[in-house]
Amino acid sequence: MIRALLLISFLIAALIGTTGWYFYANQDVLDLIEGKWELDPEMGDARGSFVCEDAPQIIEIDKKNLRITSTRGNKSKVGNIIVTYEDSFWVKYDNEQVIEDNGFPVAWLFILVDRNTLAQIRTDWLDEDNNLLRNIPKRVRCN
């Protein structure tokens, strides 16, 4: 499974255009990902309340136990970080409600496109050849 996740990570990183690992030299992606995020302002009104002033996504990392907490508004999701790379990591949330066709809960890939841009992709958003099945709205860091 780890080998498949690694391959998927590389393919998706190429598709969304990350800045490359040199950007993160001597920095831990789990440190860089923490903070407040909103949907890309280029999305306009489609963002709804998913903005810094209203209901940003707040990401907190427990590096000791490799746990993530993602909060937006009054909803929080907590999960295990199952594998990390230099610019991304995979998460399996506790009590995930979305189930793939194979009967397993989806996993999430968090990719830092650059210091202030984040993409999150679910495994059910990929086809059997690891092509993206939907547009991935990026998130930008709140100031």
Short mmCIF file of the C-alpha atoms (twelve columns), coordinates in Angstrom:
data_MODEL
# 
_entry.id   MODEL 
# 
loop_
_atom_site.group_PDB 
_atom_site.id 
_atom_site.type_symbol 
_atom_site.label_atom_id 
_atom_site.label_alt_id 
_atom_site.label_comp_id 
_atom_site.label_asym_id 
_atom_site.label_seq_id 
_atom_site.Cartn_x 
_atom_site.Cartn_y 
_atom_site.Cartn_z 
_atom_site.pdbx_PDB_model_num 
ATOM 1   C CA . MET A 1   0.000   0.000  0.000   1 
ATOM 2   C CA . ILE A 2   2.808   2.438  0.836   1 
ATOM 3   C CA . ARG A 3   4.337   1.884  -2.612  1 
ATOM 4   C CA . ALA A 4   0.982   2.693  -4.259  1 
ATOM 5   C CA . LEU A 5   0.590   5.833  -2.143  1 
ATOM 6   C CA . LEU A 6   4.079   6.964  -3.134  1 
ATOM 7   C CA . LEU A 7   3.303   6.537  -6.840  1 
ATOM 8   C CA . ILE A 8   -0.017  8.354  -6.511  1 
ATOM 9   C CA . SER A 9   1.713   11.190 -4.615  1 
ATOM 10  C CA . PHE A 10  4.248   11.726 -7.383  1 
ATOM 11  C CA . LEU A 11  1.596   11.655 -10.117 1 
ATOM 12  C CA . ILE A 12  -0.647  14.131 -8.357  1 
ATOM 13  C CA . ALA A 13  2.238   16.439 -7.480  1 
ATOM 14  C CA . ALA A 14  3.098   16.569 -11.169 1 
ATOM 15  C CA . LEU A 15  -0.527  17.304 -12.088 1 
ATOM 16  C CA . ILE A 16  -0.999  20.211 -9.683  1 
ATOM 17  C CA . GLY A 17  2.466   21.649 -10.213 1 
ATOM 18  C CA . THR A 18  4.287   21.710 -6.891  1 
ATOM 19  C CA . THR A 19  7.343   23.912 -6.653  1 
ATOM 20  C CA . GLY A 20  9.590   20.951 -5.965  1 
ATOM 21  C CA . TRP A 21  11.342  19.582 -2.924  1 
ATOM 22  C CA . TYR A 22  14.151  22.113 -3.030  1 
ATOM 23  C CA . PHE A 23  11.619  24.596 -1.651  1 
ATOM 24  C CA . TYR A 24  11.368  22.665 1.612   1 
ATOM 25  C CA . ALA A 25  15.050  22.066 2.291   1 
ATOM 26  C CA . ASN A 26  15.669  21.583 6.005   1 
ATOM 27  C CA . GLN A 27  11.967  22.086 6.802   1 
ATOM 28  C CA . ASP A 28  9.387   19.561 7.878   1 
ATOM 29  C CA . VAL A 29  6.159   19.503 5.853   1 
ATOM 30  C CA . LEU A 30  4.269   18.836 9.101   1 
ATOM 31  C CA . ASP A 31  5.559   22.145 10.503  1 
ATOM 32  C CA . LEU A 32  4.806   24.037 7.298   1 
ATOM 33  C CA . ILE A 33  1.226   22.747 7.007   1 
ATOM 34  C CA . GLU A 34  0.052   23.978 10.399  1 
ATOM 35  C CA . GLY A 35  -2.065  27.094 10.390  1 
ATOM 36  C CA . LYS A 36  -5.230  28.588 8.939   1 
ATOM 37  C CA . TRP A 37  -6.276  28.070 5.318   1 
ATOM 38  C CA . GLU A 38  -9.068  29.382 3.079   1 
ATOM 39  C CA . LEU A 39  -10.279 28.411 -0.393  1 
ATOM 40  C CA . ASP A 40  -8.401  30.157 -3.196  1 
ATOM 41  C CA . PRO A 41  -9.781  33.718 -3.631  1 
ATOM 42  C CA . GLU A 42  -9.783  33.166 -7.418  1 
ATOM 43  C CA . MET A 43  -12.852 30.965 -6.866  1 
ATOM 44  C CA . GLY A 44  -14.901 34.080 -6.076  1 
ATOM 45  C CA . ASP A 45  -18.352 33.591 -4.548  1 
ATOM 46  C CA . ALA A 46  -18.050 29.788 -4.809  1 
ATOM 47  C CA . ARG A 47  -15.954 29.928 -1.639  1 
ATOM 48  C CA . GLY A 48  -18.987 30.663 0.527   1 
ATOM 49  C CA . SER A 49  -17.943 31.009 4.188   1 
ATOM 50  C CA . PHE A 50  -14.689 29.091 3.605   1 
ATOM 51  C CA . VAL A 51  -12.633 32.274 4.055   1 
ATOM 52  C CA . CYS A 52  -10.192 33.468 6.700   1 
ATOM 53  C CA . GLU A 53  -12.640 35.952 8.205   1 
ATOM 54  C CA . ASP A 54  -15.470 33.408 8.557   1 
ATOM 55  C CA . ALA A 55  -14.631 29.702 8.725   1 
ATOM 56  C CA . PRO A 56  -11.072 28.884 7.682   1 
ATOM 57  C CA . GLN A 57  -9.681  25.380 7.856   1 
ATOM 58  C CA . ILE A 58  -7.370  25.161 10.879  1 
ATOM 59  C CA . ILE A 59  -4.745  22.413 10.737  1 
ATOM 60  C CA . GLU A 60  -2.895  21.274 13.857  1 
ATOM 61  C CA . ILE A 61  -0.285  18.517 13.955  1 
ATOM 62  C CA . ASP A 62  0.778   16.314 16.863  1 
ATOM 63  C CA . LYS A 63  4.184   15.213 15.557  1 
ATOM 64  C CA . LYS A 64  4.915   12.970 18.527  1 
ATOM 65  C CA . ASN A 65  1.886   10.753 17.827  1 
ATOM 66  C CA . LEU A 66  1.611   11.528 14.079  1 
ATOM 67  C CA . ARG A 67  -1.948  12.819 14.451  1 
ATOM 68  C CA . ILE A 68  -3.711  15.631 12.602  1 
ATOM 69  C CA . THR A 69  -6.684  17.734 13.629  1 
ATOM 70  C CA . SER A 70  -8.489  19.632 10.887  1 
ATOM 71  C CA . THR A 71  -11.159 22.052 12.078  1 
ATOM 72  C CA . ARG A 72  -13.559 24.190 10.082  1 
ATOM 73  C CA . GLY A 73  -16.269 26.034 11.952  1 
ATOM 74  C CA . ASN A 74  -17.650 23.723 14.630  1 
ATOM 75  C CA . LYS A 75  -16.568 20.511 12.866  1 
ATOM 76  C CA . SER A 76  -13.267 18.763 13.561  1 
ATOM 77  C CA . LYS A 77  -11.730 15.699 11.989  1 
ATOM 78  C CA . VAL A 78  -8.899  13.834 13.697  1 
ATOM 79  C CA . GLY A 79  -6.760  11.184 12.060  1 
ATOM 80  C CA . ASN A 80  -3.481  9.366  11.656  1 
ATOM 81  C CA . ILE A 81  -0.715  10.599 9.407   1 
ATOM 82  C CA . ILE A 82  0.200   7.343  7.682   1 
ATOM 83  C CA . VAL A 83  3.127   8.384  5.503   1 
ATOM 84  C CA . THR A 84  5.015   11.646 4.901   1 
ATOM 85  C CA . TYR A 85  7.139   12.918 2.039   1 
ATOM 86  C CA . GLU A 86  9.097   16.136 1.687   1 
ATOM 87  C CA . ASP A 87  6.131   18.149 0.367   1 
ATOM 88  C CA . SER A 88  3.102   16.001 1.214   1 
ATOM 89  C CA . PHE A 89  1.561   13.425 3.511   1 
ATOM 90  C CA . TRP A 90  -1.320  10.917 3.612   1 
ATOM 91  C CA . VAL A 91  -4.021  10.924 6.308   1 
ATOM 92  C CA . LYS A 92  -6.640  8.375  7.377   1 
ATOM 93  C CA . TYR A 93  -9.272  10.176 9.448   1 
ATOM 94  C CA . ASP A 94  -10.913 8.450  12.400  1 
ATOM 95  C CA . ASN A 95  -14.565 7.628  11.726  1 
ATOM 96  C CA . GLU A 96  -14.318 8.599  8.031   1 
ATOM 97  C CA . GLN A 97  -17.813 8.489  6.538   1 
ATOM 98  C CA . VAL A 98  -16.840 8.390  2.851   1 
ATOM 99  C CA . ILE A 99  -16.265 4.815  1.691   1 
ATOM 100 C CA . GLU A 100 -14.584 3.812  -1.557  1 
ATOM 101 C CA . ASP A 101 -16.006 1.179  -3.913  1 
ATOM 102 C CA . ASN A 102 -13.622 -1.360 -2.351  1 
ATOM 103 C CA . GLY A 103 -15.324 -0.883 1.023   1 
ATOM 104 C CA . PHE A 104 -12.459 0.983  2.710   1 
ATOM 105 C CA . PRO A 105 -12.616 4.565  4.005   1 
ATOM 106 C CA . VAL A 106 -10.981 7.162  1.770   1 
ATOM 107 C CA . ALA A 107 -7.498  8.477  2.550   1 
ATOM 108 C CA . TRP A 108 -6.509  12.115 2.060   1 
ATOM 109 C CA . LEU A 109 -3.352  13.456 0.437   1 
ATOM 110 C CA . PHE A 110 -2.190  16.894 1.642   1 
ATOM 111 C CA . ILE A 111 0.248   18.539 -0.783  1 
ATOM 112 C CA . LEU A 112 2.053   21.831 -0.212  1 
ATOM 113 C CA . VAL A 113 2.168   23.364 -3.677  1 
ATOM 114 C CA . ASP A 114 4.273   26.167 -2.220  1 
ATOM 115 C CA . ARG A 115 4.591   27.733 1.244   1 
ATOM 116 C CA . ASN A 116 1.190   29.370 1.036   1 
ATOM 117 C CA . THR A 117 -0.800  27.016 -1.207  1 
ATOM 118 C CA . LEU A 118 -2.269  23.674 -0.168  1 
ATOM 119 C CA . ALA A 119 -4.098  20.989 -2.152  1 
ATOM 120 C CA . GLN A 120 -6.099  18.195 -0.517  1 
ATOM 121 C CA . ILE A 121 -7.108  15.147 -2.549  1 
ATOM 122 C CA . ARG A 122 -9.219  12.126 -1.571  1 
ATOM 123 C CA . THR A 123 -8.440  8.677  -2.932  1 
ATOM 124 C CA . ASP A 124 -11.936 8.386  -4.433  1 
ATOM 125 C CA . TRP A 125 -11.181 11.439 -6.585  1 
ATOM 126 C CA . LEU A 126 -8.787  9.267  -8.631  1 
ATOM 127 C CA . ASP A 127 -9.604  6.652  -11.263 1 
ATOM 128 C CA . GLU A 128 -7.897  3.272  -11.579 1 
ATOM 129 C CA . ASP A 129 -5.018  4.909  -13.519 1 
ATOM 130 C CA . ASN A 130 -4.606  7.612  -10.829 1 
ATOM 131 C CA . ASN A 131 -6.050  10.368 -13.024 1 
ATOM 132 C CA . LEU A 132 -7.941  13.082 -11.169 1 
ATOM 133 C CA . LEU A 133 -11.705 12.791 -11.609 1 
ATOM 134 C CA . ARG A 134 -12.495 16.308 -10.404 1 
ATOM 135 C CA . ASN A 135 -11.031 19.772 -10.106 1 
ATOM 136 C CA . ILE A 136 -9.131  20.271 -6.868  1 
ATOM 137 C CA . PRO A 137 -9.829  23.660 -5.276  1 
ATOM 138 C CA . LYS A 138 -6.609  24.851 -3.691  1 
ATOM 139 C CA . ARG A 139 -6.368  26.518 -0.332  1 
ATOM 140 C CA . VAL A 140 -4.237  29.534 0.503   1 
ATOM 141 C CA . ARG A 141 -2.729  30.414 3.851   1 
ATOM 142 C CA . CYS A 142 -4.452  33.081 5.931   1 
ATOM 143 C CA . ASN A 143 -2.222  35.966 6.994   1 
# 
